[in-house]
Amino acid sequence: QRTPAPSMDELMDELVAETLWSETRLRSILAAVKTSPVILSGPPGTSKTWVAQRLAKCLAGGDASFFRIVQFHPSYGYEEFMEGLRPEVDDTLLITVWIPLTSADVENGCLSVIPGSHKHGVRTHVTTNSYKIPVEELPPGDPVVLPVEPGGILLFHVLACHGSGPYSSERVRWSIDLRYQDPAQPIGHPYLEGFM
């Protein structure tokens, strides 16, 4: 016997409780996504993917089996599109320090990286339901899952193909990205000279 699907009001109550966003804002996003793409923007590590999955679950009547998010991207290429960076930064060495504020494990979509992918240059990206590297553009190698606890860090090259796996947990994953580069090198923000 199948359990009846939850009502939209029940799903909305759950969505408000999980995301801590206002019901008005969430209903506005859910209405907009029915007629046009919706972009959740913000700095890396601010749970955009997690919130997008909760929105998708709500739209799917509470059934998480109707959708899946899998995406890999290096920081360059992705940032050129998302943040308006320019190709002159392609040769600038930039190191990302990824700092988890909560446990990052397989269940809540910890990062995965393709070892050695930084040696294959900037990858082509496409826009589908997310901005990512198409499978045929991924460099060779099997992704390695990198669970990390608060107090730990991950360091990786700007061209390392990385991404987070699907969430199978109700726990949110919060993190901070810090990026370091030689300030004498191009930063890709001509309108913010000297910005780091």
Solvent accessible surface area in square Angstrom, and as a share of the most:
residue,aa,sasa,rsa
1,Q,229,1.02
2,R,222,0.81
3,T,122,0.71
4,P,115,0.72
5,A,81,0.63
6,P,56,0.35
7,S,55,0.35
8,M,82,0.37
9,D,91,0.47
10,E,102,0.46
11,L,11,0.05
12,M,1,0.00
13,D,94,0.49
14,E,68,0.31
15,L,4,0.02
16,V,47,0.27
17,A,72,0.56
18,E,44,0.20
19,T,12,0.07
20,L,155,0.77
21,W,55,0.19
22,S,63,0.41
23,E,74,0.33
24,T,111,0.64
25,R,130,0.47
26,L,0,0.00
27,R,94,0.34
28,S,68,0.44
29,I,24,0.12
30,L,10,0.05
31,A,63,0.49
32,A,41,0.32
33,V,57,0.33
34,K,145,0.61
35,T,122,0.71
36,S,56,0.36
37,P,127,0.80
38,V,53,0.31
39,I,131,0.67
40,L,39,0.19
41,S,92,0.59
42,G,40,0.38
43,P,91,0.57
44,P,48,0.30
45,G,17,0.16
46,T,56,0.32
47,S,11,0.07
48,K,48,0.20
49,T,32,0.18
50,W,10,0.04
51,V,8,0.05
52,A,34,0.27
53,Q,8,0.04
54,R,14,0.05
55,L,13,0.07
56,A,29,0.22
57,K,40,0.17
58,C,5,0.03
59,L,73,0.36
60,A,30,0.23
61,G,28,0.27
62,G,22,0.21
63,D,56,0.29
64,A,56,0.43
65,S,99,0.64
66,F,153,0.64
67,F,54,0.22
68,R,164,0.60
69,I,30,0.15
70,V,69,0.39
71,Q,29,0.13
72,F,27,0.11
73,H,29,0.13
74,P,0,0.00
75,S,2,0.01
76,Y,3,0.01
77,G,6,0.06
78,Y,48,0.18
79,E,5,0.02
80,E,39,0.18
81,F,112,0.47
82,M,77,0.35
83,E,72,0.32
84,G,28,0.27
85,L,14,0.07
86,R,94,0.34
87,P,96,0.60
88,E,92,0.41
89,V,1,0.01
90,D,44,0.23
91,D,142,0.74
92,T,4,0.02
93,L,103,0.51
94,L,15,0.08
95,I,59,0.30
96,T,1,0.00
97,V,17,0.09
98,W,9,0.03
99,I,44,0.22
100,P,2,0.01
101,L,95,0.47
102,T,44,0.25
103,S,33,0.21
104,A,0,0.00
105,D,31,0.16
106,V,90,0.52
107,E,85,0.38
108,N,0,0.00
109,G,1,0.01
110,C,4,0.02
111,L,13,0.07
112,S,13,0.08
113,V,24,0.14
114,I,3,0.02
115,P,74,0.46
116,G,28,0.27
117,S,0,0.00
118,H,67,0.30
119,K,158,0.67
120,H,81,0.36
121,G,29,0.28
122,V,55,0.31
123,R,45,0.16
124,T,78,0.45
125,H,23,0.10
126,V,53,0.31
127,T,90,0.52
128,T,85,0.49
129,N,114,0.59
130,S,27,0.18
131,Y,34,0.13
132,K,46,0.19
133,I,7,0.03
134,P,18,0.11
135,V,122,0.70
136,E,148,0.66
137,E,51,0.23
138,L,50,0.25
139,P,7,0.05
140,P,100,0.63
141,G,50,0.48
142,D,117,0.61
143,P,68,0.43
144,V,67,0.39
145,V,71,0.41
146,L,49,0.24
147,P,83,0.52
148,V,20,0.12
149,E,101,0.45
150,P,69,0.43
151,G,82,0.79
152,G,25,0.24
153,I,89,0.45
154,L,28,0.14
155,L,110,0.55
156,F,26,0.11
157,H,51,0.23
158,V,1,0.01
159,L,19,0.10
160,A,6,0.05
161,C,0,0.00
162,H,14,0.06
163,G,2,0.02
164,S,15,0.09
165,G,23,0.23
166,P,53,0.33
167,Y,24,0.09
168,S,97,0.62
169,S,15,0.10
170,E,109,0.49
171,R,105,0.38
172,V,38,0.22
173,R,24,0.09
174,W,111,0.39
175,S,7,0.04
176,I,76,0.39
177,D,32,0.17
178,L,73,0.36
179,R,72,0.26
180,Y,127,0.48
181,Q,31,0.14
182,D,73,0.38
183,P,105,0.66
184,A,89,0.69
185,Q,77,0.34
186,P,59,0.37
187,I,33,0.17
188,G,3,0.03
189,H,26,0.12
190,P,85,0.54
191,Y,134,0.51
192,L,80,0.40
193,E,167,0.75
194,G,69,0.67
195,F,101,0.42
196,M,115,0.51
